[in-house]
């Protein structure tokens, strides 16, 4: 193991070795496709290309919530993008998302002018505005919802790419980055806990896309289901976050949404691809009531 304190950055950084740690084989400093592969297109106007990471779960939960609310136009095909195998670098996926990150959506509602949407927050807004649901029209409530949505988009890199990487995935443990990111993650949990101590949901009394965005990340953290860091971060102390996490976990649409594009864990909780509501029939929803 190298001595982290002895490292001196070179005058010019060059990519001459793998970074090490989990996911090193898919990390690179350049964009663009690595191979030709067209995206599959199913029978519904909404085509989702994703994996059941927290960012992917945001969108499948939203789609299932829309269907539960009676928006039949929200029927969708969800195609699996295996990021461990580099599917996100296929030419079709890069065309849908030049940033090569899941999720990506293509809306074929107008076959002559398909709309690509990438970044999970942008997809949530697109769907909310398309169907007039889960995003308030009152200016103050809308601003509150979008503020919490953007809070999540800005905060999650500290949780995933920062704390999660150095605590769980880096090739060796380093005290400084773990302490630095743990401090920030606990500050974020405190932000959430204070807000949820005064409001049932993040944007107020109603469940919105802000909750759908934050829950897959911080709900999983609150239950100690990511990075095995629950004890380390003392997540049980955030009582209001715990209440909110459990409340959302019991929603039937959330249970379904968490299963879509999932390939890890109990096979009964995994639905690698989803093309019809009947695809859930053989699955056991009571096994997927918590985020991970």
C-alpha positions as a printed NumPy array, in Angstrom:
array([[  0.   ,   0.   ,   0.   ],
       [  1.352,   3.415,  -0.917],
       [  1.724,   6.211,   1.616],
       [ -1.029,   8.695,   0.691],
       [  0.754,  11.509,   2.51 ],
       [  3.805,  11.123,   0.24 ],
       [  1.983,  11.802,  -3.019],
       [  2.942,  14.923,  -4.947],
       [  0.731,  15.71 ,  -7.965],
       [  2.662,  15.919, -11.233],
       [  2.784,  19.188, -13.133],
       [  0.539,  17.656, -15.83 ],
       [ -1.819,  14.776, -15.045],
       [ -1.776,  11.875, -17.492],
       [ -3.941,   8.777, -17.679],
       [ -1.401,   5.988, -17.565],
       [ -2.913,   3.541, -15.087],
       [ -6.228,   2.404, -13.668],
       [ -7.451,   4.376, -10.687],
       [ -7.949,   1.237,  -8.637],
       [-10.915,   0.234,  -6.544],
       [-14.335,  -0.915,  -7.596],
       [-15.561,   0.345, -10.997],
       [-11.992,   1.186, -12.1  ],
       [-12.539,  -0.746, -15.332],
       [-15.256,   1.666, -16.522],
       [-13.638,   4.94 , -15.463],
       [-11.85 ,   6.963, -18.122],
       [-11.079,  10.638, -18.747],
       [-12.681,  10.819, -22.192],
       [-16.261,  10.792, -23.448],
       [-17.91 ,   9.196, -26.46 ],
       [-18.841,   5.64 , -27.454],
       [-16.505,   2.684, -27.304],
       [-18.586,   0.421, -29.533],
       [-21.575,   0.41 , -31.87 ],
       [-24.839,  -0.736, -30.338],
       [-28.297,   0.56 , -31.121],
       [-30.835,   1.085, -28.36 ],
       [-33.827,  -1.215, -28.352],
       [-37.234,   0.393, -28.695],
       [-40.397,  -1.173, -27.305],
       [-44.094,  -0.593, -27.825],
       [-44.633,   2.396, -25.508],
       [-43.842,   6.054, -26.217],
       [-41.644,   6.267, -23.115],
       [-38.416,   4.308, -23.429],
       [-36.168,   4.139, -20.363],
       [-32.582,   2.885, -20.396],
       [-31.373,   2.365, -16.864],
       [-30.172,   0.315, -13.921],
       [-31.603,   0.221, -10.399],
       [-29.012,   2.47 ,  -8.805],
       [-30.457,   5.327,  -6.714],
       [-30.543,   7.567,  -9.788],
       [-32.319,   4.899, -11.797],
       [-34.833,   4.18 ,  -9.045],
       [-35.92 ,   7.831,  -9.   ],
       [-37.338,   7.508, -12.5  ],
       [-38.948,   4.076, -12.239],
       [-40.649,   5.136,  -9.007],
       [-41.962,   8.249, -10.771],
       [-43.303,   6.209, -13.681],
       [-45.003,   3.7  , -11.391],
       [-46.477,   6.532,  -9.305],
       [-47.885,   8.128, -12.458],
       [-49.465,   4.838, -13.494],
       [-50.908,   4.371,  -9.997],
       [-52.416,   7.84 , -10.299],
       [-54.225,   6.791, -13.468],
       [-51.951,   8.276, -16.145],
       [-52.083,   5.46 , -18.67 ],
       [-49.818,   7.421, -21.003],
       [-46.983,   6.807, -18.571],
       [-46.718,   3.156, -19.616],
       [-43.104,   2.495, -20.451],
       [-40.446,   0.051, -21.529],
       [-37.43 ,  -0.16 , -19.219],
       [-34.317,  -1.614, -20.81 ],
       [-31.385,  -2.765, -18.708],
       [-28.109,  -0.877, -19.076],
       [-25.393,  -2.897, -17.364],
       [-22.834,  -0.27 , -16.417],
       [-20.401,  -2.902, -15.171],
       [-20.237,  -4.284, -18.705],
       [-19.931,  -0.867, -20.302],
       [-23.386,  -0.735, -21.931],
       [-23.445,   3.006, -21.245],
       [-20.666,   3.464, -23.805],
       [-22.628,   1.962, -26.689],
       [-23.268,   4.366, -29.553],
       [-27.043,   4.324, -29.094],
       [-26.859,   5.116, -25.412],
       [-24.291,   7.865, -25.924],
       [-26.664,   9.372, -28.482],
       [-29.369,   9.439, -25.793],
       [-26.984,  10.65 , -23.095],
       [-23.615,  12.078, -24.158],
       [-22.534,  11.895, -20.513],
       [-22.788,   8.062, -20.544],
       [-24.602,   7.838, -17.216],
       [-27.876,   6.14 , -16.39 ],
       [-30.74 ,   6.839, -16.574],
       [-31.619,   8.102, -20.016],
       [-35.066,   8.37 , -21.556],
       [-36.35 ,   8.871, -25.072],
       [-39.923,  10.147, -25.367],
       [-41.449,   8.976, -28.657],
       [-44.838,  10.602, -28.069],
       [-44.254,  12.438, -31.346],
       [-42.626,   9.767, -33.529],
       [-41.405,  12.434, -35.913],
       [-39.568,  14.297, -33.155],
       [-38.362,  11.976, -30.358],
       [-37.139,  13.83 , -27.29 ],
       [-34.074,  12.649, -25.416],
       [-33.853,  13.444, -21.716],
       [-30.826,  12.698, -19.575],
       [-29.99 ,  13.433, -15.94 ],
       [-32.486,  11.927, -13.525],
       [-33.722,  15.288, -12.252],
       [-34.455,  16.458, -15.785],
       [-36.411,  13.261, -16.454],
       [-38.495,  13.791, -13.303],
       [-39.317,  17.357, -14.341],
       [-40.151,  16.275, -17.9  ],
       [-42.571,  13.624, -16.647],
       [-44.09 ,  15.879, -13.993],
       [-44.803,  18.593, -16.535],
       [-45.968,  16.151, -19.192],
       [-48.58 ,  14.6  , -16.913],
       [-49.247,  17.496, -14.545],
       [-48.432,  15.479, -11.444],
       [-46.089,  15.543,  -8.437],
       [-44.882,  19.076,  -9.19 ],
       [-47.108,  21.81 ,  -7.699],
       [-48.313,  24.658,  -9.864],
       [-48.491,  27.142,  -6.984],
       [-45.335,  29.259,  -7.426],
       [-44.136,  28.958,  -3.826],
       [-44.75 ,  25.201,  -3.625],
       [-43.168,  24.665,  -7.041],
       [-40.087,  26.621,  -6.002],
       [-39.792,  24.586,  -2.79 ],
       [-40.084,  21.328,  -4.729],
       [-37.492,  22.291,  -7.304],
       [-35.169,  23.608,  -4.614],
       [-35.126,  20.254,  -2.824],
       [-34.761,  18.432,  -6.137],
       [-31.713,  20.523,  -6.998],
       [-30.411,  20.082,  -3.455],
       [-30.334,  16.359,  -4.069],
       [-28.692,  16.685,  -7.459],
       [-25.958,  18.828,  -5.946],
       [-25.535,  16.818,  -2.742],
       [-25.501,  13.227,  -4.014],
       [-21.988,  13.456,  -5.518],
       [-20.67 ,  14.023,  -1.991],
       [-22.586,  10.983,  -0.783],
       [-21.842,   8.632,  -3.677],
       [-18.704,   9.795,  -5.423],
       [-17.19 ,  11.205,  -2.255],
       [-18.105,   9.321,   0.903],
       [-19.174,   6.108,  -0.838],
       [-16.029,   5.906,  -2.936],
       [-13.51 ,   6.474,  -0.174],
       [-15.385,   4.536,   2.521],
       [-16.423,   1.506,   0.463],
       [-14.788,   1.359,  -2.963],
       [-11.303,   2.889,  -2.864],
       [ -8.407,   0.395,  -3.063],
       [ -7.305,   1.33 ,   0.474],
       [ -8.665,   3.393,   3.374],
       [ -7.544,   6.99 ,   3.795],
       [ -8.476,   8.895,   6.928],
       [ -8.634,  12.414,   5.549],
       [-11.129,  11.902,   2.678],
       [-13.318,   9.551,   4.749],
       [-13.496,  12.053,   7.602],
       [-14.073,  14.965,   5.257],
       [-16.93 ,  13.317,   3.367],
       [-18.454,  11.712,   6.481],
       [-18.716,  15.187,   7.996],
       [-20.513,  16.466,   4.889],
       [-22.873,  13.481,   4.697],
       [-23.857,  13.923,   8.342],
       [-24.45 ,  17.614,   7.698],
       [-26.738,  16.664,   4.803],
       [-28.633,  14.216,   6.993],
       [-29.07 ,  16.972,   9.55 ],
       [-30.423,  19.3  ,   6.845],
       [-32.989,  16.66 ,   5.917],
       [-33.856,  15.801,   9.497],
       [-34.519,  19.417,  10.424],
       [-36.711,  19.908,   7.353],
       [-38.655,  16.691,   7.918],
       [-39.166,  17.662,  11.539],
       [-41.312,  20.56 ,  10.338],
       [-42.874,  19.078,   7.204],
       [-44.366,  15.709,   6.337],
       [-42.616,  15.687,   2.978],
       [-39.694,  17.706,   1.698],
       [-41.672,  20.331,  -0.192],
       [-44.582,  20.497,   2.244],
       [-47.658,  18.368,   2.972],
       [-47.657,  16.693,  -0.456],
       [-45.462,  13.951,  -1.879],
       [-43.521,  15.281,  -4.898],
       [-40.66 ,  14.594,  -7.252],
       [-38.373,  16.012,  -4.567],
       [-39.139,  13.033,  -2.325],
       [-38.744,  10.632,  -5.25 ],
       [-35.294,  12.058,  -5.939],
       [-33.983,  12.155,  -2.377],
       [-35.456,   8.91 ,  -1.03 ],
       [-33.418,   6.364,  -3.058],
       [-30.179,   7.964,  -1.853],
       [-30.821,   9.1  ,   1.704],
       [-33.518,   6.597,   2.588],
       [-31.094,   3.804,   1.785],
       [-28.425,   5.532,   3.845],
       [-30.838,   5.986,   6.756],
       [-31.459,   2.248,   6.828],
       [-27.767,   1.38 ,   6.674],
       [-28.259,  -0.393,   3.362],
       [-25.538,   1.351,   1.352],
       [-21.813,   1.181,   2.014],
       [-22.529,  -0.713,   5.302],
       [-22.08 ,   2.659,   6.967],
       [-25.156,   2.875,   9.187],
       [-23.299,   2.403,  12.472],
       [-20.373,   4.542,  11.333],
       [-22.686,   7.484,  10.579],
       [-25.121,   6.762,  13.452],
       [-28.035,   7.073,  11.043],
       [-30.575,   6.012,  13.672],
       [-30.201,   9.421,  15.31 ],
       [-32.01 ,  11.128,  12.427],
       [-35.515,  10.281,  13.613],
       [-37.436,  12.409,  11.141],
       [-35.49 ,  10.984,   8.206],
       [-36.296,   7.514,   9.517],
       [-40.025,   8.324,   9.705],
       [-40.076,   9.743,   6.182],
       [-38.043,   6.829,   4.795],
       [-40.415,   4.239,   6.223],
       [-43.492,   6.166,   5.085],
       [-42.373,   6.324,   1.472],
       [-41.154,   2.719,   1.462],
       [-44.707,   1.487,   2.035],
       [-46.1  ,   3.056,  -1.134],
       [-47.011,   0.265,  -3.606],
       [-45.659,   2.239,  -6.573],
       [-42.346,   2.707,  -4.775],
       [-42.112,  -1.026,  -4.162],
       [-42.685,  -1.695,  -7.846],
       [-40.359,   1.056,  -9.022],
       [-37.492,  -0.289,  -6.952],
       [-37.699,  -3.652,  -8.686],
       [-37.334,  -2.369, -12.237],
       [-33.892,  -2.81 , -13.838],
       [-32.674,  -4.486, -10.638],
       [-30.206,  -7.343, -11.106],
       [-28.722,  -7.676,  -7.611],
       [-30.168,  -9.3  ,  -4.496],
       [-33.117, -11.641,  -4.046],
       [-34.356, -12.728,  -7.505],
       [-37.914, -12.168,  -6.263],
       [-37.106,  -8.461,  -5.946],
       [-35.483,  -8.146,  -9.381],
       [-37.183,  -7.217, -12.633],
       [-34.271,  -6.674, -15.04 ],
       [-36.555,  -5.337, -17.774],
       [-40.099,  -4.04 , -17.621],
       [-42.385,  -3.795, -20.641],
       [-45.843,  -4.228, -19.151],
       [-47.54 ,  -3.955, -15.763],
       [-48.042,  -7.716, -15.835],
       [-44.286,  -8.197, -15.588],
       [-44.62 ,  -7.73 , -11.812],
       [-47.061, -10.626, -11.401],
       [-44.47 , -13.222, -10.414],
       [-42.621, -10.92 ,  -8.031],
       [-43.028, -10.509,  -4.276],
       [-43.526,  -6.844,  -3.493],
       [-43.344,  -7.226,   0.292],
       [-39.676,  -8.127,  -0.061],
       [-38.718,  -4.766,  -1.499],
       [-40.142,  -2.299,   0.986],
       [-36.823,  -0.66 ,   1.847],
       [-34.395,   1.271,  -0.331],
       [-30.937,  -0.067,  -1.058]])
